[in-house]
Amino acid sequence: MKQKIILVAGFLISGFFLFKVYTQINIDELLAALGSFNLLWLPLCLFLFYYSMYLRAVRWALFFRPNYELTGSDLWRPTMIGFGFNSFLPLRIGEFIRATLVGRKYETGFATSMATIVTERLFDSVTLLGSLGITLALLPPIDPATTVEFWGFTMKGSQLGPLVTNIEILCGVMILGVGMFMIPAVPKLCIRIVFALPGLPHGIRLKLEQFIEGIARGLESVRDPKTFAMIVLYSLAIWVLIAASNLVLAWGFVGLEEMNLLHSIAIVALVAVAIVVPAAPGYWGLFEVGVLFSLVVLGITEDQSIGAAYAITIHLVQWAPIVALGLYYSAREQVSVGAMKAEADTGAPGPE
């Protein structure tokens, strides 16, 4: 029942923001902006983005060390299948699918594979928050007296300073948390605390125990300094490549020529914050609003037609090929989504 409520809420939120996008913008001007895009920039944009996807597979393999020697080539198909299904199926079922695929094919077990995915997401969050804090600090400071108007909402420049500070604090807390969990005694202590808490239902205790053990298992590889350094470097490379891809795409639109790589990194991070809100698969609506808001706040353009055209183009360039490749590879791997979803729902996602 809870999953259905989240799913319905997600579609309603996406629908609301898509409605806002299309009712606040002149459609003729939007179509004109889309038609003016210089397609010569598209091949480089696609290469940069999908090379970042390959690096995701390479980085994912590092999380399986030292117990399993997997490669990026081994994990490329499961990565694309997982991201592909996440793009059009609800409740991030793609994560369960790719964890199940790898658990079965390479005999890692579902729990280990899922733990690496949770840890992967943790590193992404730290990297994005850290990048946002750094880029906003390096970009020209926003005048505290500046007022940004966006769809009836108003944000003053003076409000952005505390926002950056809070982001930096959150990033520091997450880094500290990762460091603490790398000490074997800390997860064990957390589990003891969970079972010592009064009034907590037993089912919730077990779920918290599994979550803590999953994080600890996923961080096993990170205890090796060399592997940790490689994971950090790949994490940075992945998000810089995505930002570079978005920057190249921006060069194809008139009015976005002033955008630079720092702007693009900040936009990627701000959009990642925007899509934390539950939404329909693919984050339609929230993604577009995140891009539009970022362009205004960073002072790149206030032209909503150009901003919306840019946002929609980025979204389609990143969404459509992932879905196509995910479906293609799932057919090759004979993936049964229904069976895997049933396994995920029953909490028995394949053999260990």
KAUR-V44629 format. One record per pair of residues at least 12 apart in sequence whose ideal C-beta (glycine too) atoms are under 7 Angstrom apart, sorted by the first residue. I is the first residue (numbers start at 0). J is the second residue. D is the distance in Angstrom with one decimal. If there is no record, write none. Layout:
i | j | d
I | J | D
I | J | D
//
This chain:
i | j | d
2 | 90 | 5.9
5 | 277 | 5.6
6 | 89 | 4.8
6 | 90 | 6.6
8 | 277 | 5.5
9 | 89 | 6.9
9 | 277 | 4.3
9 | 278 | 4.8
9 | 279 | 5.2
10 | 279 | 4.7
12 | 276 | 6.2
12 | 277 | 6.3
12 | 278 | 5.3
12 | 284 | 7.0
13 | 278 | 4.6
13 | 279 | 3.8
13 | 283 | 5.0
13 | 284 | 4.0
13 | 285 | 6.6
14 | 284 | 6.9
15 | 284 | 7.0
16 | 284 | 3.3
16 | 285 | 5.7
16 | 288 | 4.9
17 | 283 | 6.0
17 | 284 | 4.1
19 | 150 | 6.2
20 | 284 | 6.9
20 | 287 | 5.2
20 | 288 | 6.8
20 | 307 | 5.9
23 | 150 | 5.9
23 | 303 | 6.4
24 | 303 | 4.9
24 | 304 | 5.7
24 | 307 | 5.1
25 | 304 | 6.3
28 | 304 | 3.8
29 | 304 | 5.0
29 | 307 | 5.5
29 | 308 | 5.9
32 | 252 | 6.9
32 | 304 | 4.8
32 | 305 | 5.0
32 | 308 | 3.6
33 | 308 | 4.6
33 | 312 | 7.0
35 | 252 | 7.0
35 | 253 | 5.8
36 | 251 | 4.9
36 | 252 | 5.9
36 | 312 | 6.3
37 | 251 | 4.1
40 | 247 | 5.3
40 | 248 | 6.1
40 | 250 | 5.5
40 | 251 | 3.9
43 | 247 | 5.1
44 | 244 | 5.0
44 | 247 | 4.6
44 | 248 | 4.5
44 | 316 | 6.2
45 | 316 | 6.5
47 | 240 | 5.2
47 | 243 | 5.1
47 | 244 | 3.8
47 | 247 | 6.5
48 | 241 | 6.2
48 | 244 | 4.0
48 | 316 | 6.9
48 | 317 | 6.0
49 | 320 | 7.0
50 | 240 | 6.1
51 | 237 | 4.9
51 | 240 | 3.8
51 | 241 | 5.1
52 | 78 | 6.7
52 | 79 | 6.9
53 | 71 | 6.2
53 | 75 | 6.3
54 | 233 | 5.6
54 | 236 | 5.8
54 | 237 | 5.1
55 | 78 | 5.6
55 | 237 | 5.9
56 | 71 | 4.3
56 | 74 | 4.2
56 | 75 | 4.5
56 | 78 | 4.4
57 | 71 | 3.4
57 | 233 | 6.3
58 | 230 | 6.0
58 | 233 | 3.9
58 | 234 | 6.7
58 | 237 | 6.9
59 | 74 | 5.1
59 | 78 | 6.4
59 | 115 | 6.4
59 | 119 | 6.0
60 | 73 | 6.7
60 | 74 | 5.4
61 | 220 | 6.1
61 | 226 | 5.5
61 | 229 | 5.8
61 | 230 | 5.3
62 | 115 | 3.8
62 | 118 | 5.7
62 | 119 | 6.2
62 | 217 | 6.1
62 | 220 | 5.2
63 | 107 | 6.4
63 | 115 | 6.0
63 | 220 | 6.7
64 | 220 | 4.2
64 | 223 | 6.9
64 | 226 | 5.5
65 | 220 | 6.6
65 | 223 | 6.9
67 | 105 | 6.4
67 | 107 | 5.5
69 | 105 | 6.1
73 | 105 | 6.8
74 | 101 | 6.7
76 | 328 | 4.5
76 | 332 | 6.4
77 | 97 | 4.2
77 | 100 | 4.6
77 | 101 | 5.2
78 | 97 | 6.5
79 | 321 | 6.7
79 | 324 | 4.7
79 | 325 | 5.2
79 | 328 | 5.4
80 | 96 | 6.1
80 | 97 | 5.8
80 | 100 | 6.6
80 | 325 | 5.0
80 | 328 | 5.1
80 | 329 | 5.0
80 | 332 | 6.8
80 | 334 | 6.4
81 | 93 | 4.1
81 | 94 | 5.9
81 | 96 | 5.8
81 | 97 | 3.1
82 | 321 | 5.2
82 | 325 | 6.4
83 | 321 | 5.2
83 | 322 | 5.2
83 | 324 | 6.2
83 | 325 | 1.4
83 | 326 | 6.2
84 | 96 | 5.5
84 | 325 | 5.8
84 | 336 | 6.9
85 | 280 | 6.8
86 | 280 | 6.1
86 | 281 | 4.9
86 | 318 | 5.5
86 | 321 | 5.5
86 | 322 | 5.0
87 | 280 | 5.0
87 | 281 | 6.3
87 | 322 | 5.8
88 | 280 | 5.7
89 | 280 | 5.5
92 | 340 | 5.7
92 | 343 | 6.5
94 | 116 | 5.4
95 | 339 | 6.2
95 | 343 | 4.0
95 | 348 | 5.9
96 | 334 | 6.5
96 | 336 | 6.9
96 | 339 | 5.1
98 | 112 | 3.9
98 | 113 | 4.2
98 | 116 | 5.8
98 | 348 | 7.0
99 | 339 | 5.3
99 | 342 | 6.6
99 | 348 | 5.3
99 | 349 | 4.7
100 | 332 | 6.5
102 | 349 | 5.2
103 | 349 | 5.7
108 | 350 | 7.0
108 | 351 | 3.9
109 | 348 | 4.4
109 | 349 | 4.5
109 | 351 | 6.7
110 | 213 | 6.9
110 | 351 | 6.2
111 | 216 | 6.2
113 | 213 | 6.4
114 | 213 | 4.1
114 | 216 | 4.1
114 | 217 | 3.8
115 | 217 | 5.1
117 | 213 | 5.5
117 | 214 | 6.2
117 | 217 | 5.5
118 | 214 | 6.7
118 | 217 | 3.1
118 | 218 | 5.8
121 | 177 | 6.5
122 | 230 | 6.3
122 | 234 | 5.0
123 | 234 | 6.8
124 | 173 | 6.4
125 | 170 | 6.2
125 | 173 | 4.9
125 | 174 | 5.9
125 | 177 | 6.8
126 | 234 | 4.4
126 | 235 | 6.3
126 | 238 | 5.6
127 | 238 | 6.4
127 | 268 | 4.7
127 | 271 | 4.9
128 | 166 | 5.6
128 | 169 | 5.9
128 | 170 | 4.0
128 | 173 | 6.9
129 | 170 | 4.8
130 | 238 | 6.1
130 | 264 | 5.3
130 | 268 | 5.4
131 | 166 | 5.6
131 | 265 | 6.0
131 | 268 | 3.5
131 | 269 | 6.7
132 | 163 | 6.1
132 | 166 | 4.9
132 | 167 | 4.3
132 | 170 | 5.9
134 | 261 | 4.8
134 | 264 | 4.8
134 | 265 | 4.3
135 | 163 | 4.9
135 | 265 | 6.0
136 | 163 | 6.8
137 | 261 | 5.8
138 | 261 | 5.5
138 | 265 | 6.9
141 | 156 | 4.2
141 | 159 | 5.4
142 | 156 | 5.1
143 | 156 | 4.6
143 | 157 | 4.0
144 | 156 | 6.3
147 | 295 | 5.6
147 | 296 | 5.6
149 | 292 | 5.7
149 | 295 | 5.6
180 | 214 | 5.7
180 | 215 | 6.1
180 | 218 | 5.5
181 | 218 | 5.4
181 | 221 | 6.0
181 | 222 | 5.6
186 | 211 | 5.2
186 | 212 | 6.7
186 | 214 | 7.0
186 | 215 | 3.8
189 | 211 | 5.1
190 | 208 | 5.3
190 | 211 | 5.5
193 | 207 | 4.8
193 | 208 | 6.2
238 | 267 | 6.4
239 | 264 | 6.9
241 | 267 | 5.6
242 | 260 | 6.2
242 | 263 | 4.1
242 | 264 | 4.3
242 | 267 | 4.9
243 | 260 | 6.5
245 | 263 | 4.9
245 | 266 | 6.6
245 | 267 | 6.4
245 | 313 | 5.8
246 | 258 | 6.1
246 | 260 | 5.7
246 | 263 | 4.1
248 | 312 | 6.3
248 | 313 | 5.9
248 | 316 | 6.8
249 | 309 | 6.2
252 | 305 | 5.9
252 | 308 | 6.6
252 | 309 | 5.4
254 | 300 | 5.3
254 | 302 | 5.8
254 | 305 | 4.6
255 | 299 | 6.5
255 | 300 | 6.3
255 | 305 | 6.6
255 | 309 | 6.2
257 | 299 | 6.5
258 | 299 | 5.4
262 | 297 | 5.5
262 | 299 | 6.0
265 | 293 | 6.8
265 | 297 | 6.1
266 | 290 | 6.4
266 | 293 | 4.3
269 | 289 | 5.9
269 | 293 | 4.4
270 | 286 | 6.1
270 | 289 | 3.7
270 | 290 | 5.9
270 | 293 | 6.6
273 | 285 | 5.2
273 | 288 | 6.3
273 | 289 | 3.2
274 | 286 | 6.0
274 | 289 | 6.6
281 | 318 | 5.6
286 | 310 | 6.8
286 | 314 | 5.2
287 | 307 | 6.4
287 | 310 | 4.3
287 | 311 | 6.4
287 | 314 | 6.7
290 | 306 | 6.6
290 | 309 | 6.6
290 | 310 | 3.6
290 | 313 | 6.7
291 | 303 | 6.5
291 | 306 | 4.6
291 | 307 | 6.3
291 | 310 | 6.0
294 | 306 | 4.6
//
